[in-house]
Amino acid sequence: MFADLPLLSLVIWTPIIGGLLVMLTGSGRSGLEAKVLALLVSLLTFVLSIPLYTGFDTATYQMQFTEFVPWIEAFSINYSLGVDGISMPLILLTTFMTVLVVIAGWEVIKNRPAQYMAAFLIMEGLMIGVFAALDAMLFYVFWEAMLIPMFIVIGIWGGDRRVYATLKFFLYTFLGSVFMLIALLWLYFHTDSFAILDFHAVSIPATAQIWIFLAFLIAFAVKVPMWPVHTWLPDAHVQAPTGGSVILAAIMLKLGAYGFLRFSLPIVPDASHTLDWLMIGLSLIAVVYIGFVALVQQDMKKLIAYSSISHMGFVTLGFFIAWRIAEANEGSFTGATMGIEGGVVQMIAHGFVSGAMFLCVGVMYDRLHSREINDYGGVVHRMPKFAGFMVLFAMANAGLPGTAGFVGEFMVILSAFKANFWIAFVAATTLILGAAYTLWMVKRVIYGEVRNKKVAALQDINGREFLFLAILAVMVLGVGLWPAPLLEVMDATVQHLVAHIGVSKLPATAL
Amino acid sequence: MNFDMPNFLPAMPEMFVLGMTSLILIIDLFLNERTRVVSYLLAQATLVGAFILSLSLYSGNAELSFSDTFVLDPMAGVLKMAVYATVFMVFLYSHSYLRERGLFRGEFFVLALFGVLGMMVLISAHSFLTIYLGLELMSLALYAMVAMQRDSRTASEAAMKYFILGAMASAMLLYGMSMLYGVTGTLELTELSRAVQQTQGDRLLLVFGLVFLLVGVAFKLGAVPFHMWVPDVYHGAPTAVTLFISTAPKLAGFAMLMRLMVDGLPGLQPQWHDILVLLAVLSIGVGNVVAIAQTNIKRMLAYSGISHAGFLLLGVLSGTPEGYAAGMFYAIVYTIMGLGGFGMVILMSRAGFEAEQLEDYKGLNQRSPWFALMMLFIMFSMAGVPPFIGFWAKLAVLQAVVSANLMWLAAVAVIFSVIGAFFYLRVIKLMYFDQAREQGSLKPGADLAVVLSANAIGILALGAFPGALMALCLQAMGA
């Protein structure tokens, strides 16, 4: 029954137009109308996105729910949308998390709530646009436009050093993306098209592949973020309001990883192969070094931010380990599928877990207005329900089996073993490090004696907070215990991707 | 010696503007403060009439007239219509600003229309003579407009500076023209290009001539290193005049560049290509970096304009019709954004307060969320962030640069545009993240509010649907 509707367009434009309406309605001080409208819009968007899952054909790697309208004919740019098994779950993650963010900001945001809600709704639409775009220019427009609401969100509702953080965030990501723009223009001149699928098909000489790969790398590495261009993330996370941190961690970081899958791997597979040592190296540095950095943080948000970078290292490791696996297994790419699927599962899982962790910190911050670990202690005595959730999410963050955090990491480590024992060994240290920094934080914040008067005065979570934490807890356990539906959705797409990157794209004459 | 009656038809808009301007000049003598609005309305009517004339004359062919010194081609048609539209907007913006400052006089409109006439002649010029004629007509009108605020020291200083430097640039241009005339023996552009192609052996004198011509053009466009006048004049002139100087003459400057280089000297393409690369890189670099240090928004926008001039040159230097179309697209888009930017300064200012300092924009989101949002559109568009029109303009010129295989140049341009993004973001930071210095909401006149909103929303709407304007530019350049 949904077959005739342009579902993707609806999912993109409902929140954007809704966000504009919210902005216009919200002149009132309390902004109640704006909040209710924002909640309705985000729920509507979520409902609209469900048919993307129920109507999804898992048997094919082809793009589904495609839409095609010529947009700028002078440059052969088209409004071309579609999803496959990788982007569809990410869109659902986006629509789902936005609902939670709206609920989470309900009572907390007192300063211009209408603009706050509007910014998140507009951002939601733009992020979905990034995942759904099949035209490189459309992708780029959504990719860049997304920075505008985030810039505003951090800058208005952020912490003390919000201006520094938001400028850094914007300029870093802007710098990253302009190089991608040049690469896209180069590709346009060699295909006469901006269709991403045409880019996948064209053969490109080796040197050009390297340059294009590096241009993409700058854009996506900043977004993921990979070491050493990760420094904007802790600043942005710490200074952003809770909702901003959630969206940043849960969705925006995934955009970079998604870019690797949609652009780098299939468009320039040979360069990806040539430079996979670089990618694996950077991923391992992120996993281990950033893990140690997380260990010494005093600020809870900063700790989770660093833990995010470390977890994203797994994602990129899973993607770029493919050729090592093939080399270790006489050219067979079959083992590579698990690495990439593990990376994608990790993306989704991290979306839930990190979002949940930031919401937990937000719950505490709303009460005590401090993110310092030392200001807390013995929270469990005053907030037992909250402590239960926090411990669950912390376990998931540490990668406890049975939670979402475990599945992806385990798949990536397993596939790394197929490639090289030492890579797997180094990657596996995260299980120790992750447990160390997360659980140590939990120990200091949640357990122990009640530390001071402020903690003693804490109130346990109210119904609203219980609601969003419970929903996330269900998701974290759901993905952890039964990841099969997720894997099934992406399987055909990843199989196709692996088959695609196994074939060299160098022009025949150059060999 | 026989005298052929020239074909007056292609020059109908010029003659109409000239006639109307003279009429306004006379009528204004009989008007007083209260009825002066008649001059204003007549000036607007002149622009509308000229627009209709140019539109009805618009065709896909080039038509020469007046012994081949005048040409009406699609490029001229489109650029002229853009000039009318721009000046129409300028008048709308300036109306109440001028009234509040006692500058609402017939001279403003008459001078502006003479400036428009100069631009029209320049855009349609097809010989060195008409180019110079148009350029001087335009420039003299602009000098006088800057000086209109007689008792303002900064304005007088700016006018003096503008006049002296402008005269020098004109002299350079004339010198270059005389060299080329000396070598080729012609002033007419088609013959010139033929003569240049046929010149054998030593081309040194031709290249010298070319360099001097480019100095003149670079001055008018405000490209580095001939940009020194831009910040001072933009700063010193009354904002309404700045609005005029910073927008429409850029379109004429672009036309002048096209006429001289592409119509007149295609034979020296390798030479002017290199010079334009240099001018473009310097303009983009200096414009974007120096703008960061500004505390006055008019100066900041002036440096931003310098960097935009550099981007415009990037389109032209590729030497392909697509590149020229990209340059033209950039010029038109810059005009729209410049109107918005300086229009905002006008909107923020009121009698006795110029809103020139960046500080004055602090906390605008608290005072007026709507206009803060409009300014946000304008700033992000200038920074080249999608989905605003400024992004497509940058994309078009970058595409031209990439197609010419100048990847390094594209990389330099985008790096500087990231640096430049900083100062646009700072304006947004001031508006959104800082506390307002003064309380009370902003209450601009209804006409200003409507014009600025239309301008800014136009920037967004054109950003969503840039195809038609792009196609028009491509068609005008025969690509």
Contacts between the chains, C-beta under 8 A, distances in Angstrom:
chain1	res1	chain2	res2	distance
A	23	B	373	8.0
A	71	B	467	6.8
A	72	B	392	7.8
A	72	B	466	6.0
A	72	B	467	4.1
A	72	B	470	6.5
A	73	B	467	5.8
A	73	B	471	7.0
A	74	B	467	5.9
A	74	B	470	4.3
A	74	B	471	4.9
A	74	B	474	5.6
A	75	B	395	7.9
A	75	B	396	7.9
A	75	B	399	7.3
A	75	B	470	7.1
A	112	B	365	8.0
A	115	B	365	8.0
A	115	B	369	7.3
A	137	B	395	7.7
A	140	B	386	6.8
A	141	B	386	4.0
A	141	B	387	5.3
A	141	B	391	7.4
A	144	B	385	5.5
A	144	B	386	4.8
A	144	B	391	7.4
A	145	B	385	7.1
A	145	B	386	5.3
A	145	B	387	5.1
A	147	B	385	7.0
A	148	B	376	7.8
A	148	B	380	6.1
A	148	B	385	6.6
A	151	B	425	7.3
A	151	B	428	7.4
A	152	B	428	7.8
A	152	B	432	6.1
A	155	B	428	7.9
A	155	B	429	6.4
A	155	B	432	5.9
A	155	B	433	4.4
A	156	B	365	7.9
A	156	B	432	5.7
A	156	B	433	6.1
A	162	B	433	6.9
A	163	B	429	5.8
A	163	B	433	5.4
A	166	B	429	7.9
A	166	B	433	7.8
A	167	B	422	7.2
A	167	B	425	6.0
A	167	B	429	7.1
A	170	B	421	7.2
A	170	B	425	6.1
A	171	B	418	6.4
A	171	B	421	6.4
A	171	B	422	6.4
A	171	B	425	7.6
A	174	B	385	7.5
A	174	B	418	5.3
A	174	B	421	5.6
A	175	B	415	7.6
A	175	B	418	4.6
A	178	B	414	3.8
A	178	B	415	7.6
A	178	B	417	6.8
A	178	B	418	6.0
A	179	B	411	7.4
A	179	B	414	6.9
A	181	B	395	7.3
A	181	B	398	7.0
A	181	B	414	6.8
A	182	B	398	6.9
A	182	B	402	6.5
A	182	B	407	6.9
A	182	B	410	5.0
A	182	B	411	6.5
A	182	B	414	6.4
A	185	B	395	7.8
A	185	B	398	6.0
A	185	B	399	5.4
A	185	B	402	4.3
A	185	B	410	7.4
A	186	B	402	5.9
A	186	B	407	7.3
A	188	B	399	7.3
A	189	B	402	6.3
A	189	B	403	5.8
A	211	B	407	7.9
